[in-house]
Amino acid sequence: MRKYIILAETGADIPAELAKQYGLYTVPMHVSFGSETKDDGSFPISEVFDYYKKSGDLPRTSGCNVTDFDKIFDEIHEKHPESQILYLAYSAATTCSYQSAAISAEEREYVTAFDTKQVSAGQCLVVVLMARFLESNPDAELSLVIEKAKEYSETCRMGFFPGDLDYLRAGGRVSNIAYLGAKILSLNPLIELVDGKLVATKKYRGSMSRVAKKLLTDFVEKYHLSKDILYFPYSQGLAESLQKEIEDQAVSLGFQEIRWIRTGSVVSTHSGPGAFGVCGISKE
């Protein structure tokens, strides 16, 4: 019997092999194409890009609702009736999921929720590190488990470049003036998670090939990233040749475990194709 079962949203972009390895569960976020709403992960990511290309409108994304959590909580509890469900949530500052889970969990003493204040690869990294901690400490008290989740969440650092500024503009996240200026000057806004919120912190000038390598160097130096593990979030459309160059750079910097985390439909809707980011654990 497992004392804890980990649950996260599909927006954590957890690779299928890791979910299987650690027995992780996911609850679906949603993407709406006009009047049709689909579960994240139930359709090819290319549908997001095709829809925007054909219609000029971005699909709409939404978090998990109470019914989603009722269903997944019941499913897990039926399979693992003596286990505590540890819900490691997508940043509550960006979606309604955490609030929906709280409502669903009101009469469920077997559910513990924790806001990771991370999204995509950042949330994935926290989830995987927690899964490994629980493997090594299967009988840990809940207070220690939450303390560890807080440690990983607070030391996780993630930043990424959107692949296409058209998606940010269409989604209302940049003004037309800022958009035109960035396009003309070949500026790439760096988006980071700051206290659970997505914040543009810096602008890099140049091609994705150039700025991606610079970002890796800057992140390692600025946050003193642990060399034990490094995730690269990316969206469909990022050149494989650039991925090879970046991975070689990471190896030369001494990183031991390197993994590419492809963004699902929810994150890809806002980043566009060809996005790239860096995610690791700060030693400070």
TARAKA-V501644 format. One record per pair of residues at least 4 apart in sequence whose ideal C-beta (glycine too) atoms are under 6 Angstrom apart, sorted by the first residue. I is the first residue (numbers start at 1). J is the second residue. D is the distance in whole Angstrom. If there is no record, write none. Layout:
I J D
I J D
//
This chain:
1 82 6
2 83 5
3 138 6
4 84 5
4 86 5
4 134 5
5 76 6
5 80 5
5 83 5
5 85 5
6 24 5
6 86 5
6 131 6
7 25 5
7 85 6
7 87 5
8 12 4
8 26 6
8 88 5
8 127 5
9 27 6
9 29 5
9 64 6
9 90 5
9 97 6
10 26 5
10 28 5
10 29 5
10 40 4
10 41 5
10 264 6
11 29 5
11 90 5
11 266 5
12 123 4
12 124 5
12 127 6
13 120 5
13 124 6
13 261 5
13 263 5
13 264 5
14 18 6
14 19 5
14 124 5
19 24 4
22 131 4
25 76 6
27 64 5
27 68 5
27 72 4
28 39 4
28 40 5
29 40 4
29 63 6
29 64 6
29 266 5
30 37 5
30 62 5
31 38 6
31 40 6
31 59 5
31 61 6
31 265 5
32 37 4
32 59 6
32 60 4
33 51 5
33 59 5
38 42 6
38 43 5
40 264 5
40 265 5
40 266 5
41 264 6
43 47 5
45 236 5
45 265 5
45 268 5
46 50 6
48 59 6
48 265 5
48 268 5
48 269 5
49 273 5
51 55 6
51 59 6
52 58 6
58 170 5
58 171 5
59 269 5
61 266 5
61 269 5
63 95 3
63 96 4
63 97 4
64 68 4
64 97 4
64 100 6
65 100 5
66 100 5
66 103 5
66 104 5
69 73 6
69 100 6
69 101 5
69 104 4
70 104 5
73 108 6
76 80 6
76 85 5
84 110 6
84 112 6
85 110 6
85 111 5
86 112 6
87 101 6
87 113 4
88 114 6
88 116 5
88 127 5
89 98 5
89 115 5
90 95 6
90 97 5
90 119 6
90 123 6
91 117 5
91 118 6
91 119 5
91 196 4
92 98 4
92 115 5
93 196 4
93 197 5
96 100 6
98 115 6
101 105 6
101 113 5
105 111 4
114 149 5
116 123 5
116 126 5
116 153 5
117 153 6
117 196 3
118 122 3
118 123 4
118 126 6
118 156 6
118 193 6
119 123 6
120 233 5
120 263 6
120 267 5
121 231 4
121 233 4
121 261 4
121 279 4
122 156 5
122 158 4
122 193 6
122 279 5
124 261 6
125 156 6
125 231 5
125 279 6
126 152 5
126 153 5
126 156 6
129 152 5
130 149 6
133 137 6
133 148 5
140 144 5
140 145 5
155 281 5
155 282 5
157 223 5
157 280 6
157 282 5
158 193 5
158 279 4
159 190 5
159 192 4
159 277 6
159 278 6
160 191 6
160 233 6
160 275 6
160 277 3
161 188 5
161 276 5
162 168 6
162 271 5
162 272 6
162 275 5
163 235 5
163 271 6
163 272 4
163 273 5
163 274 3
163 275 4
164 272 3
165 179 6
165 182 6
167 272 4
168 173 4
168 174 5
169 174 5
169 179 4
171 270 6
174 178 5
174 179 5
182 187 4
186 205 6
187 203 5
187 205 6
188 204 5
188 211 5
189 200 5
189 203 6
190 201 5
190 202 5
191 198 5
191 200 6
192 199 6
192 201 5
194 199 4
204 211 4
206 210 4
206 211 5
208 212 6
209 242 5
212 246 6
212 276 5
215 278 6
216 249 6
216 278 5
218 222 6
219 223 6
219 278 5
220 225 5
223 282 4
224 283 5
224 284 5
225 280 4
226 281 5
226 283 5
227 254 5
227 255 5
228 256 6
229 257 5
230 250 6
230 255 4
230 258 5
230 280 5
231 259 5
231 261 5
231 279 4
232 260 5
233 261 5
233 263 6
233 277 4
233 279 6
234 238 4
234 276 5
235 263 5
235 268 5
235 271 5
235 273 6
235 275 4
236 273 6
237 273 3
237 274 4
238 274 5
238 276 6
247 258 6
250 255 5
250 258 5
263 267 4
263 268 5
267 271 6
271 275 4
//
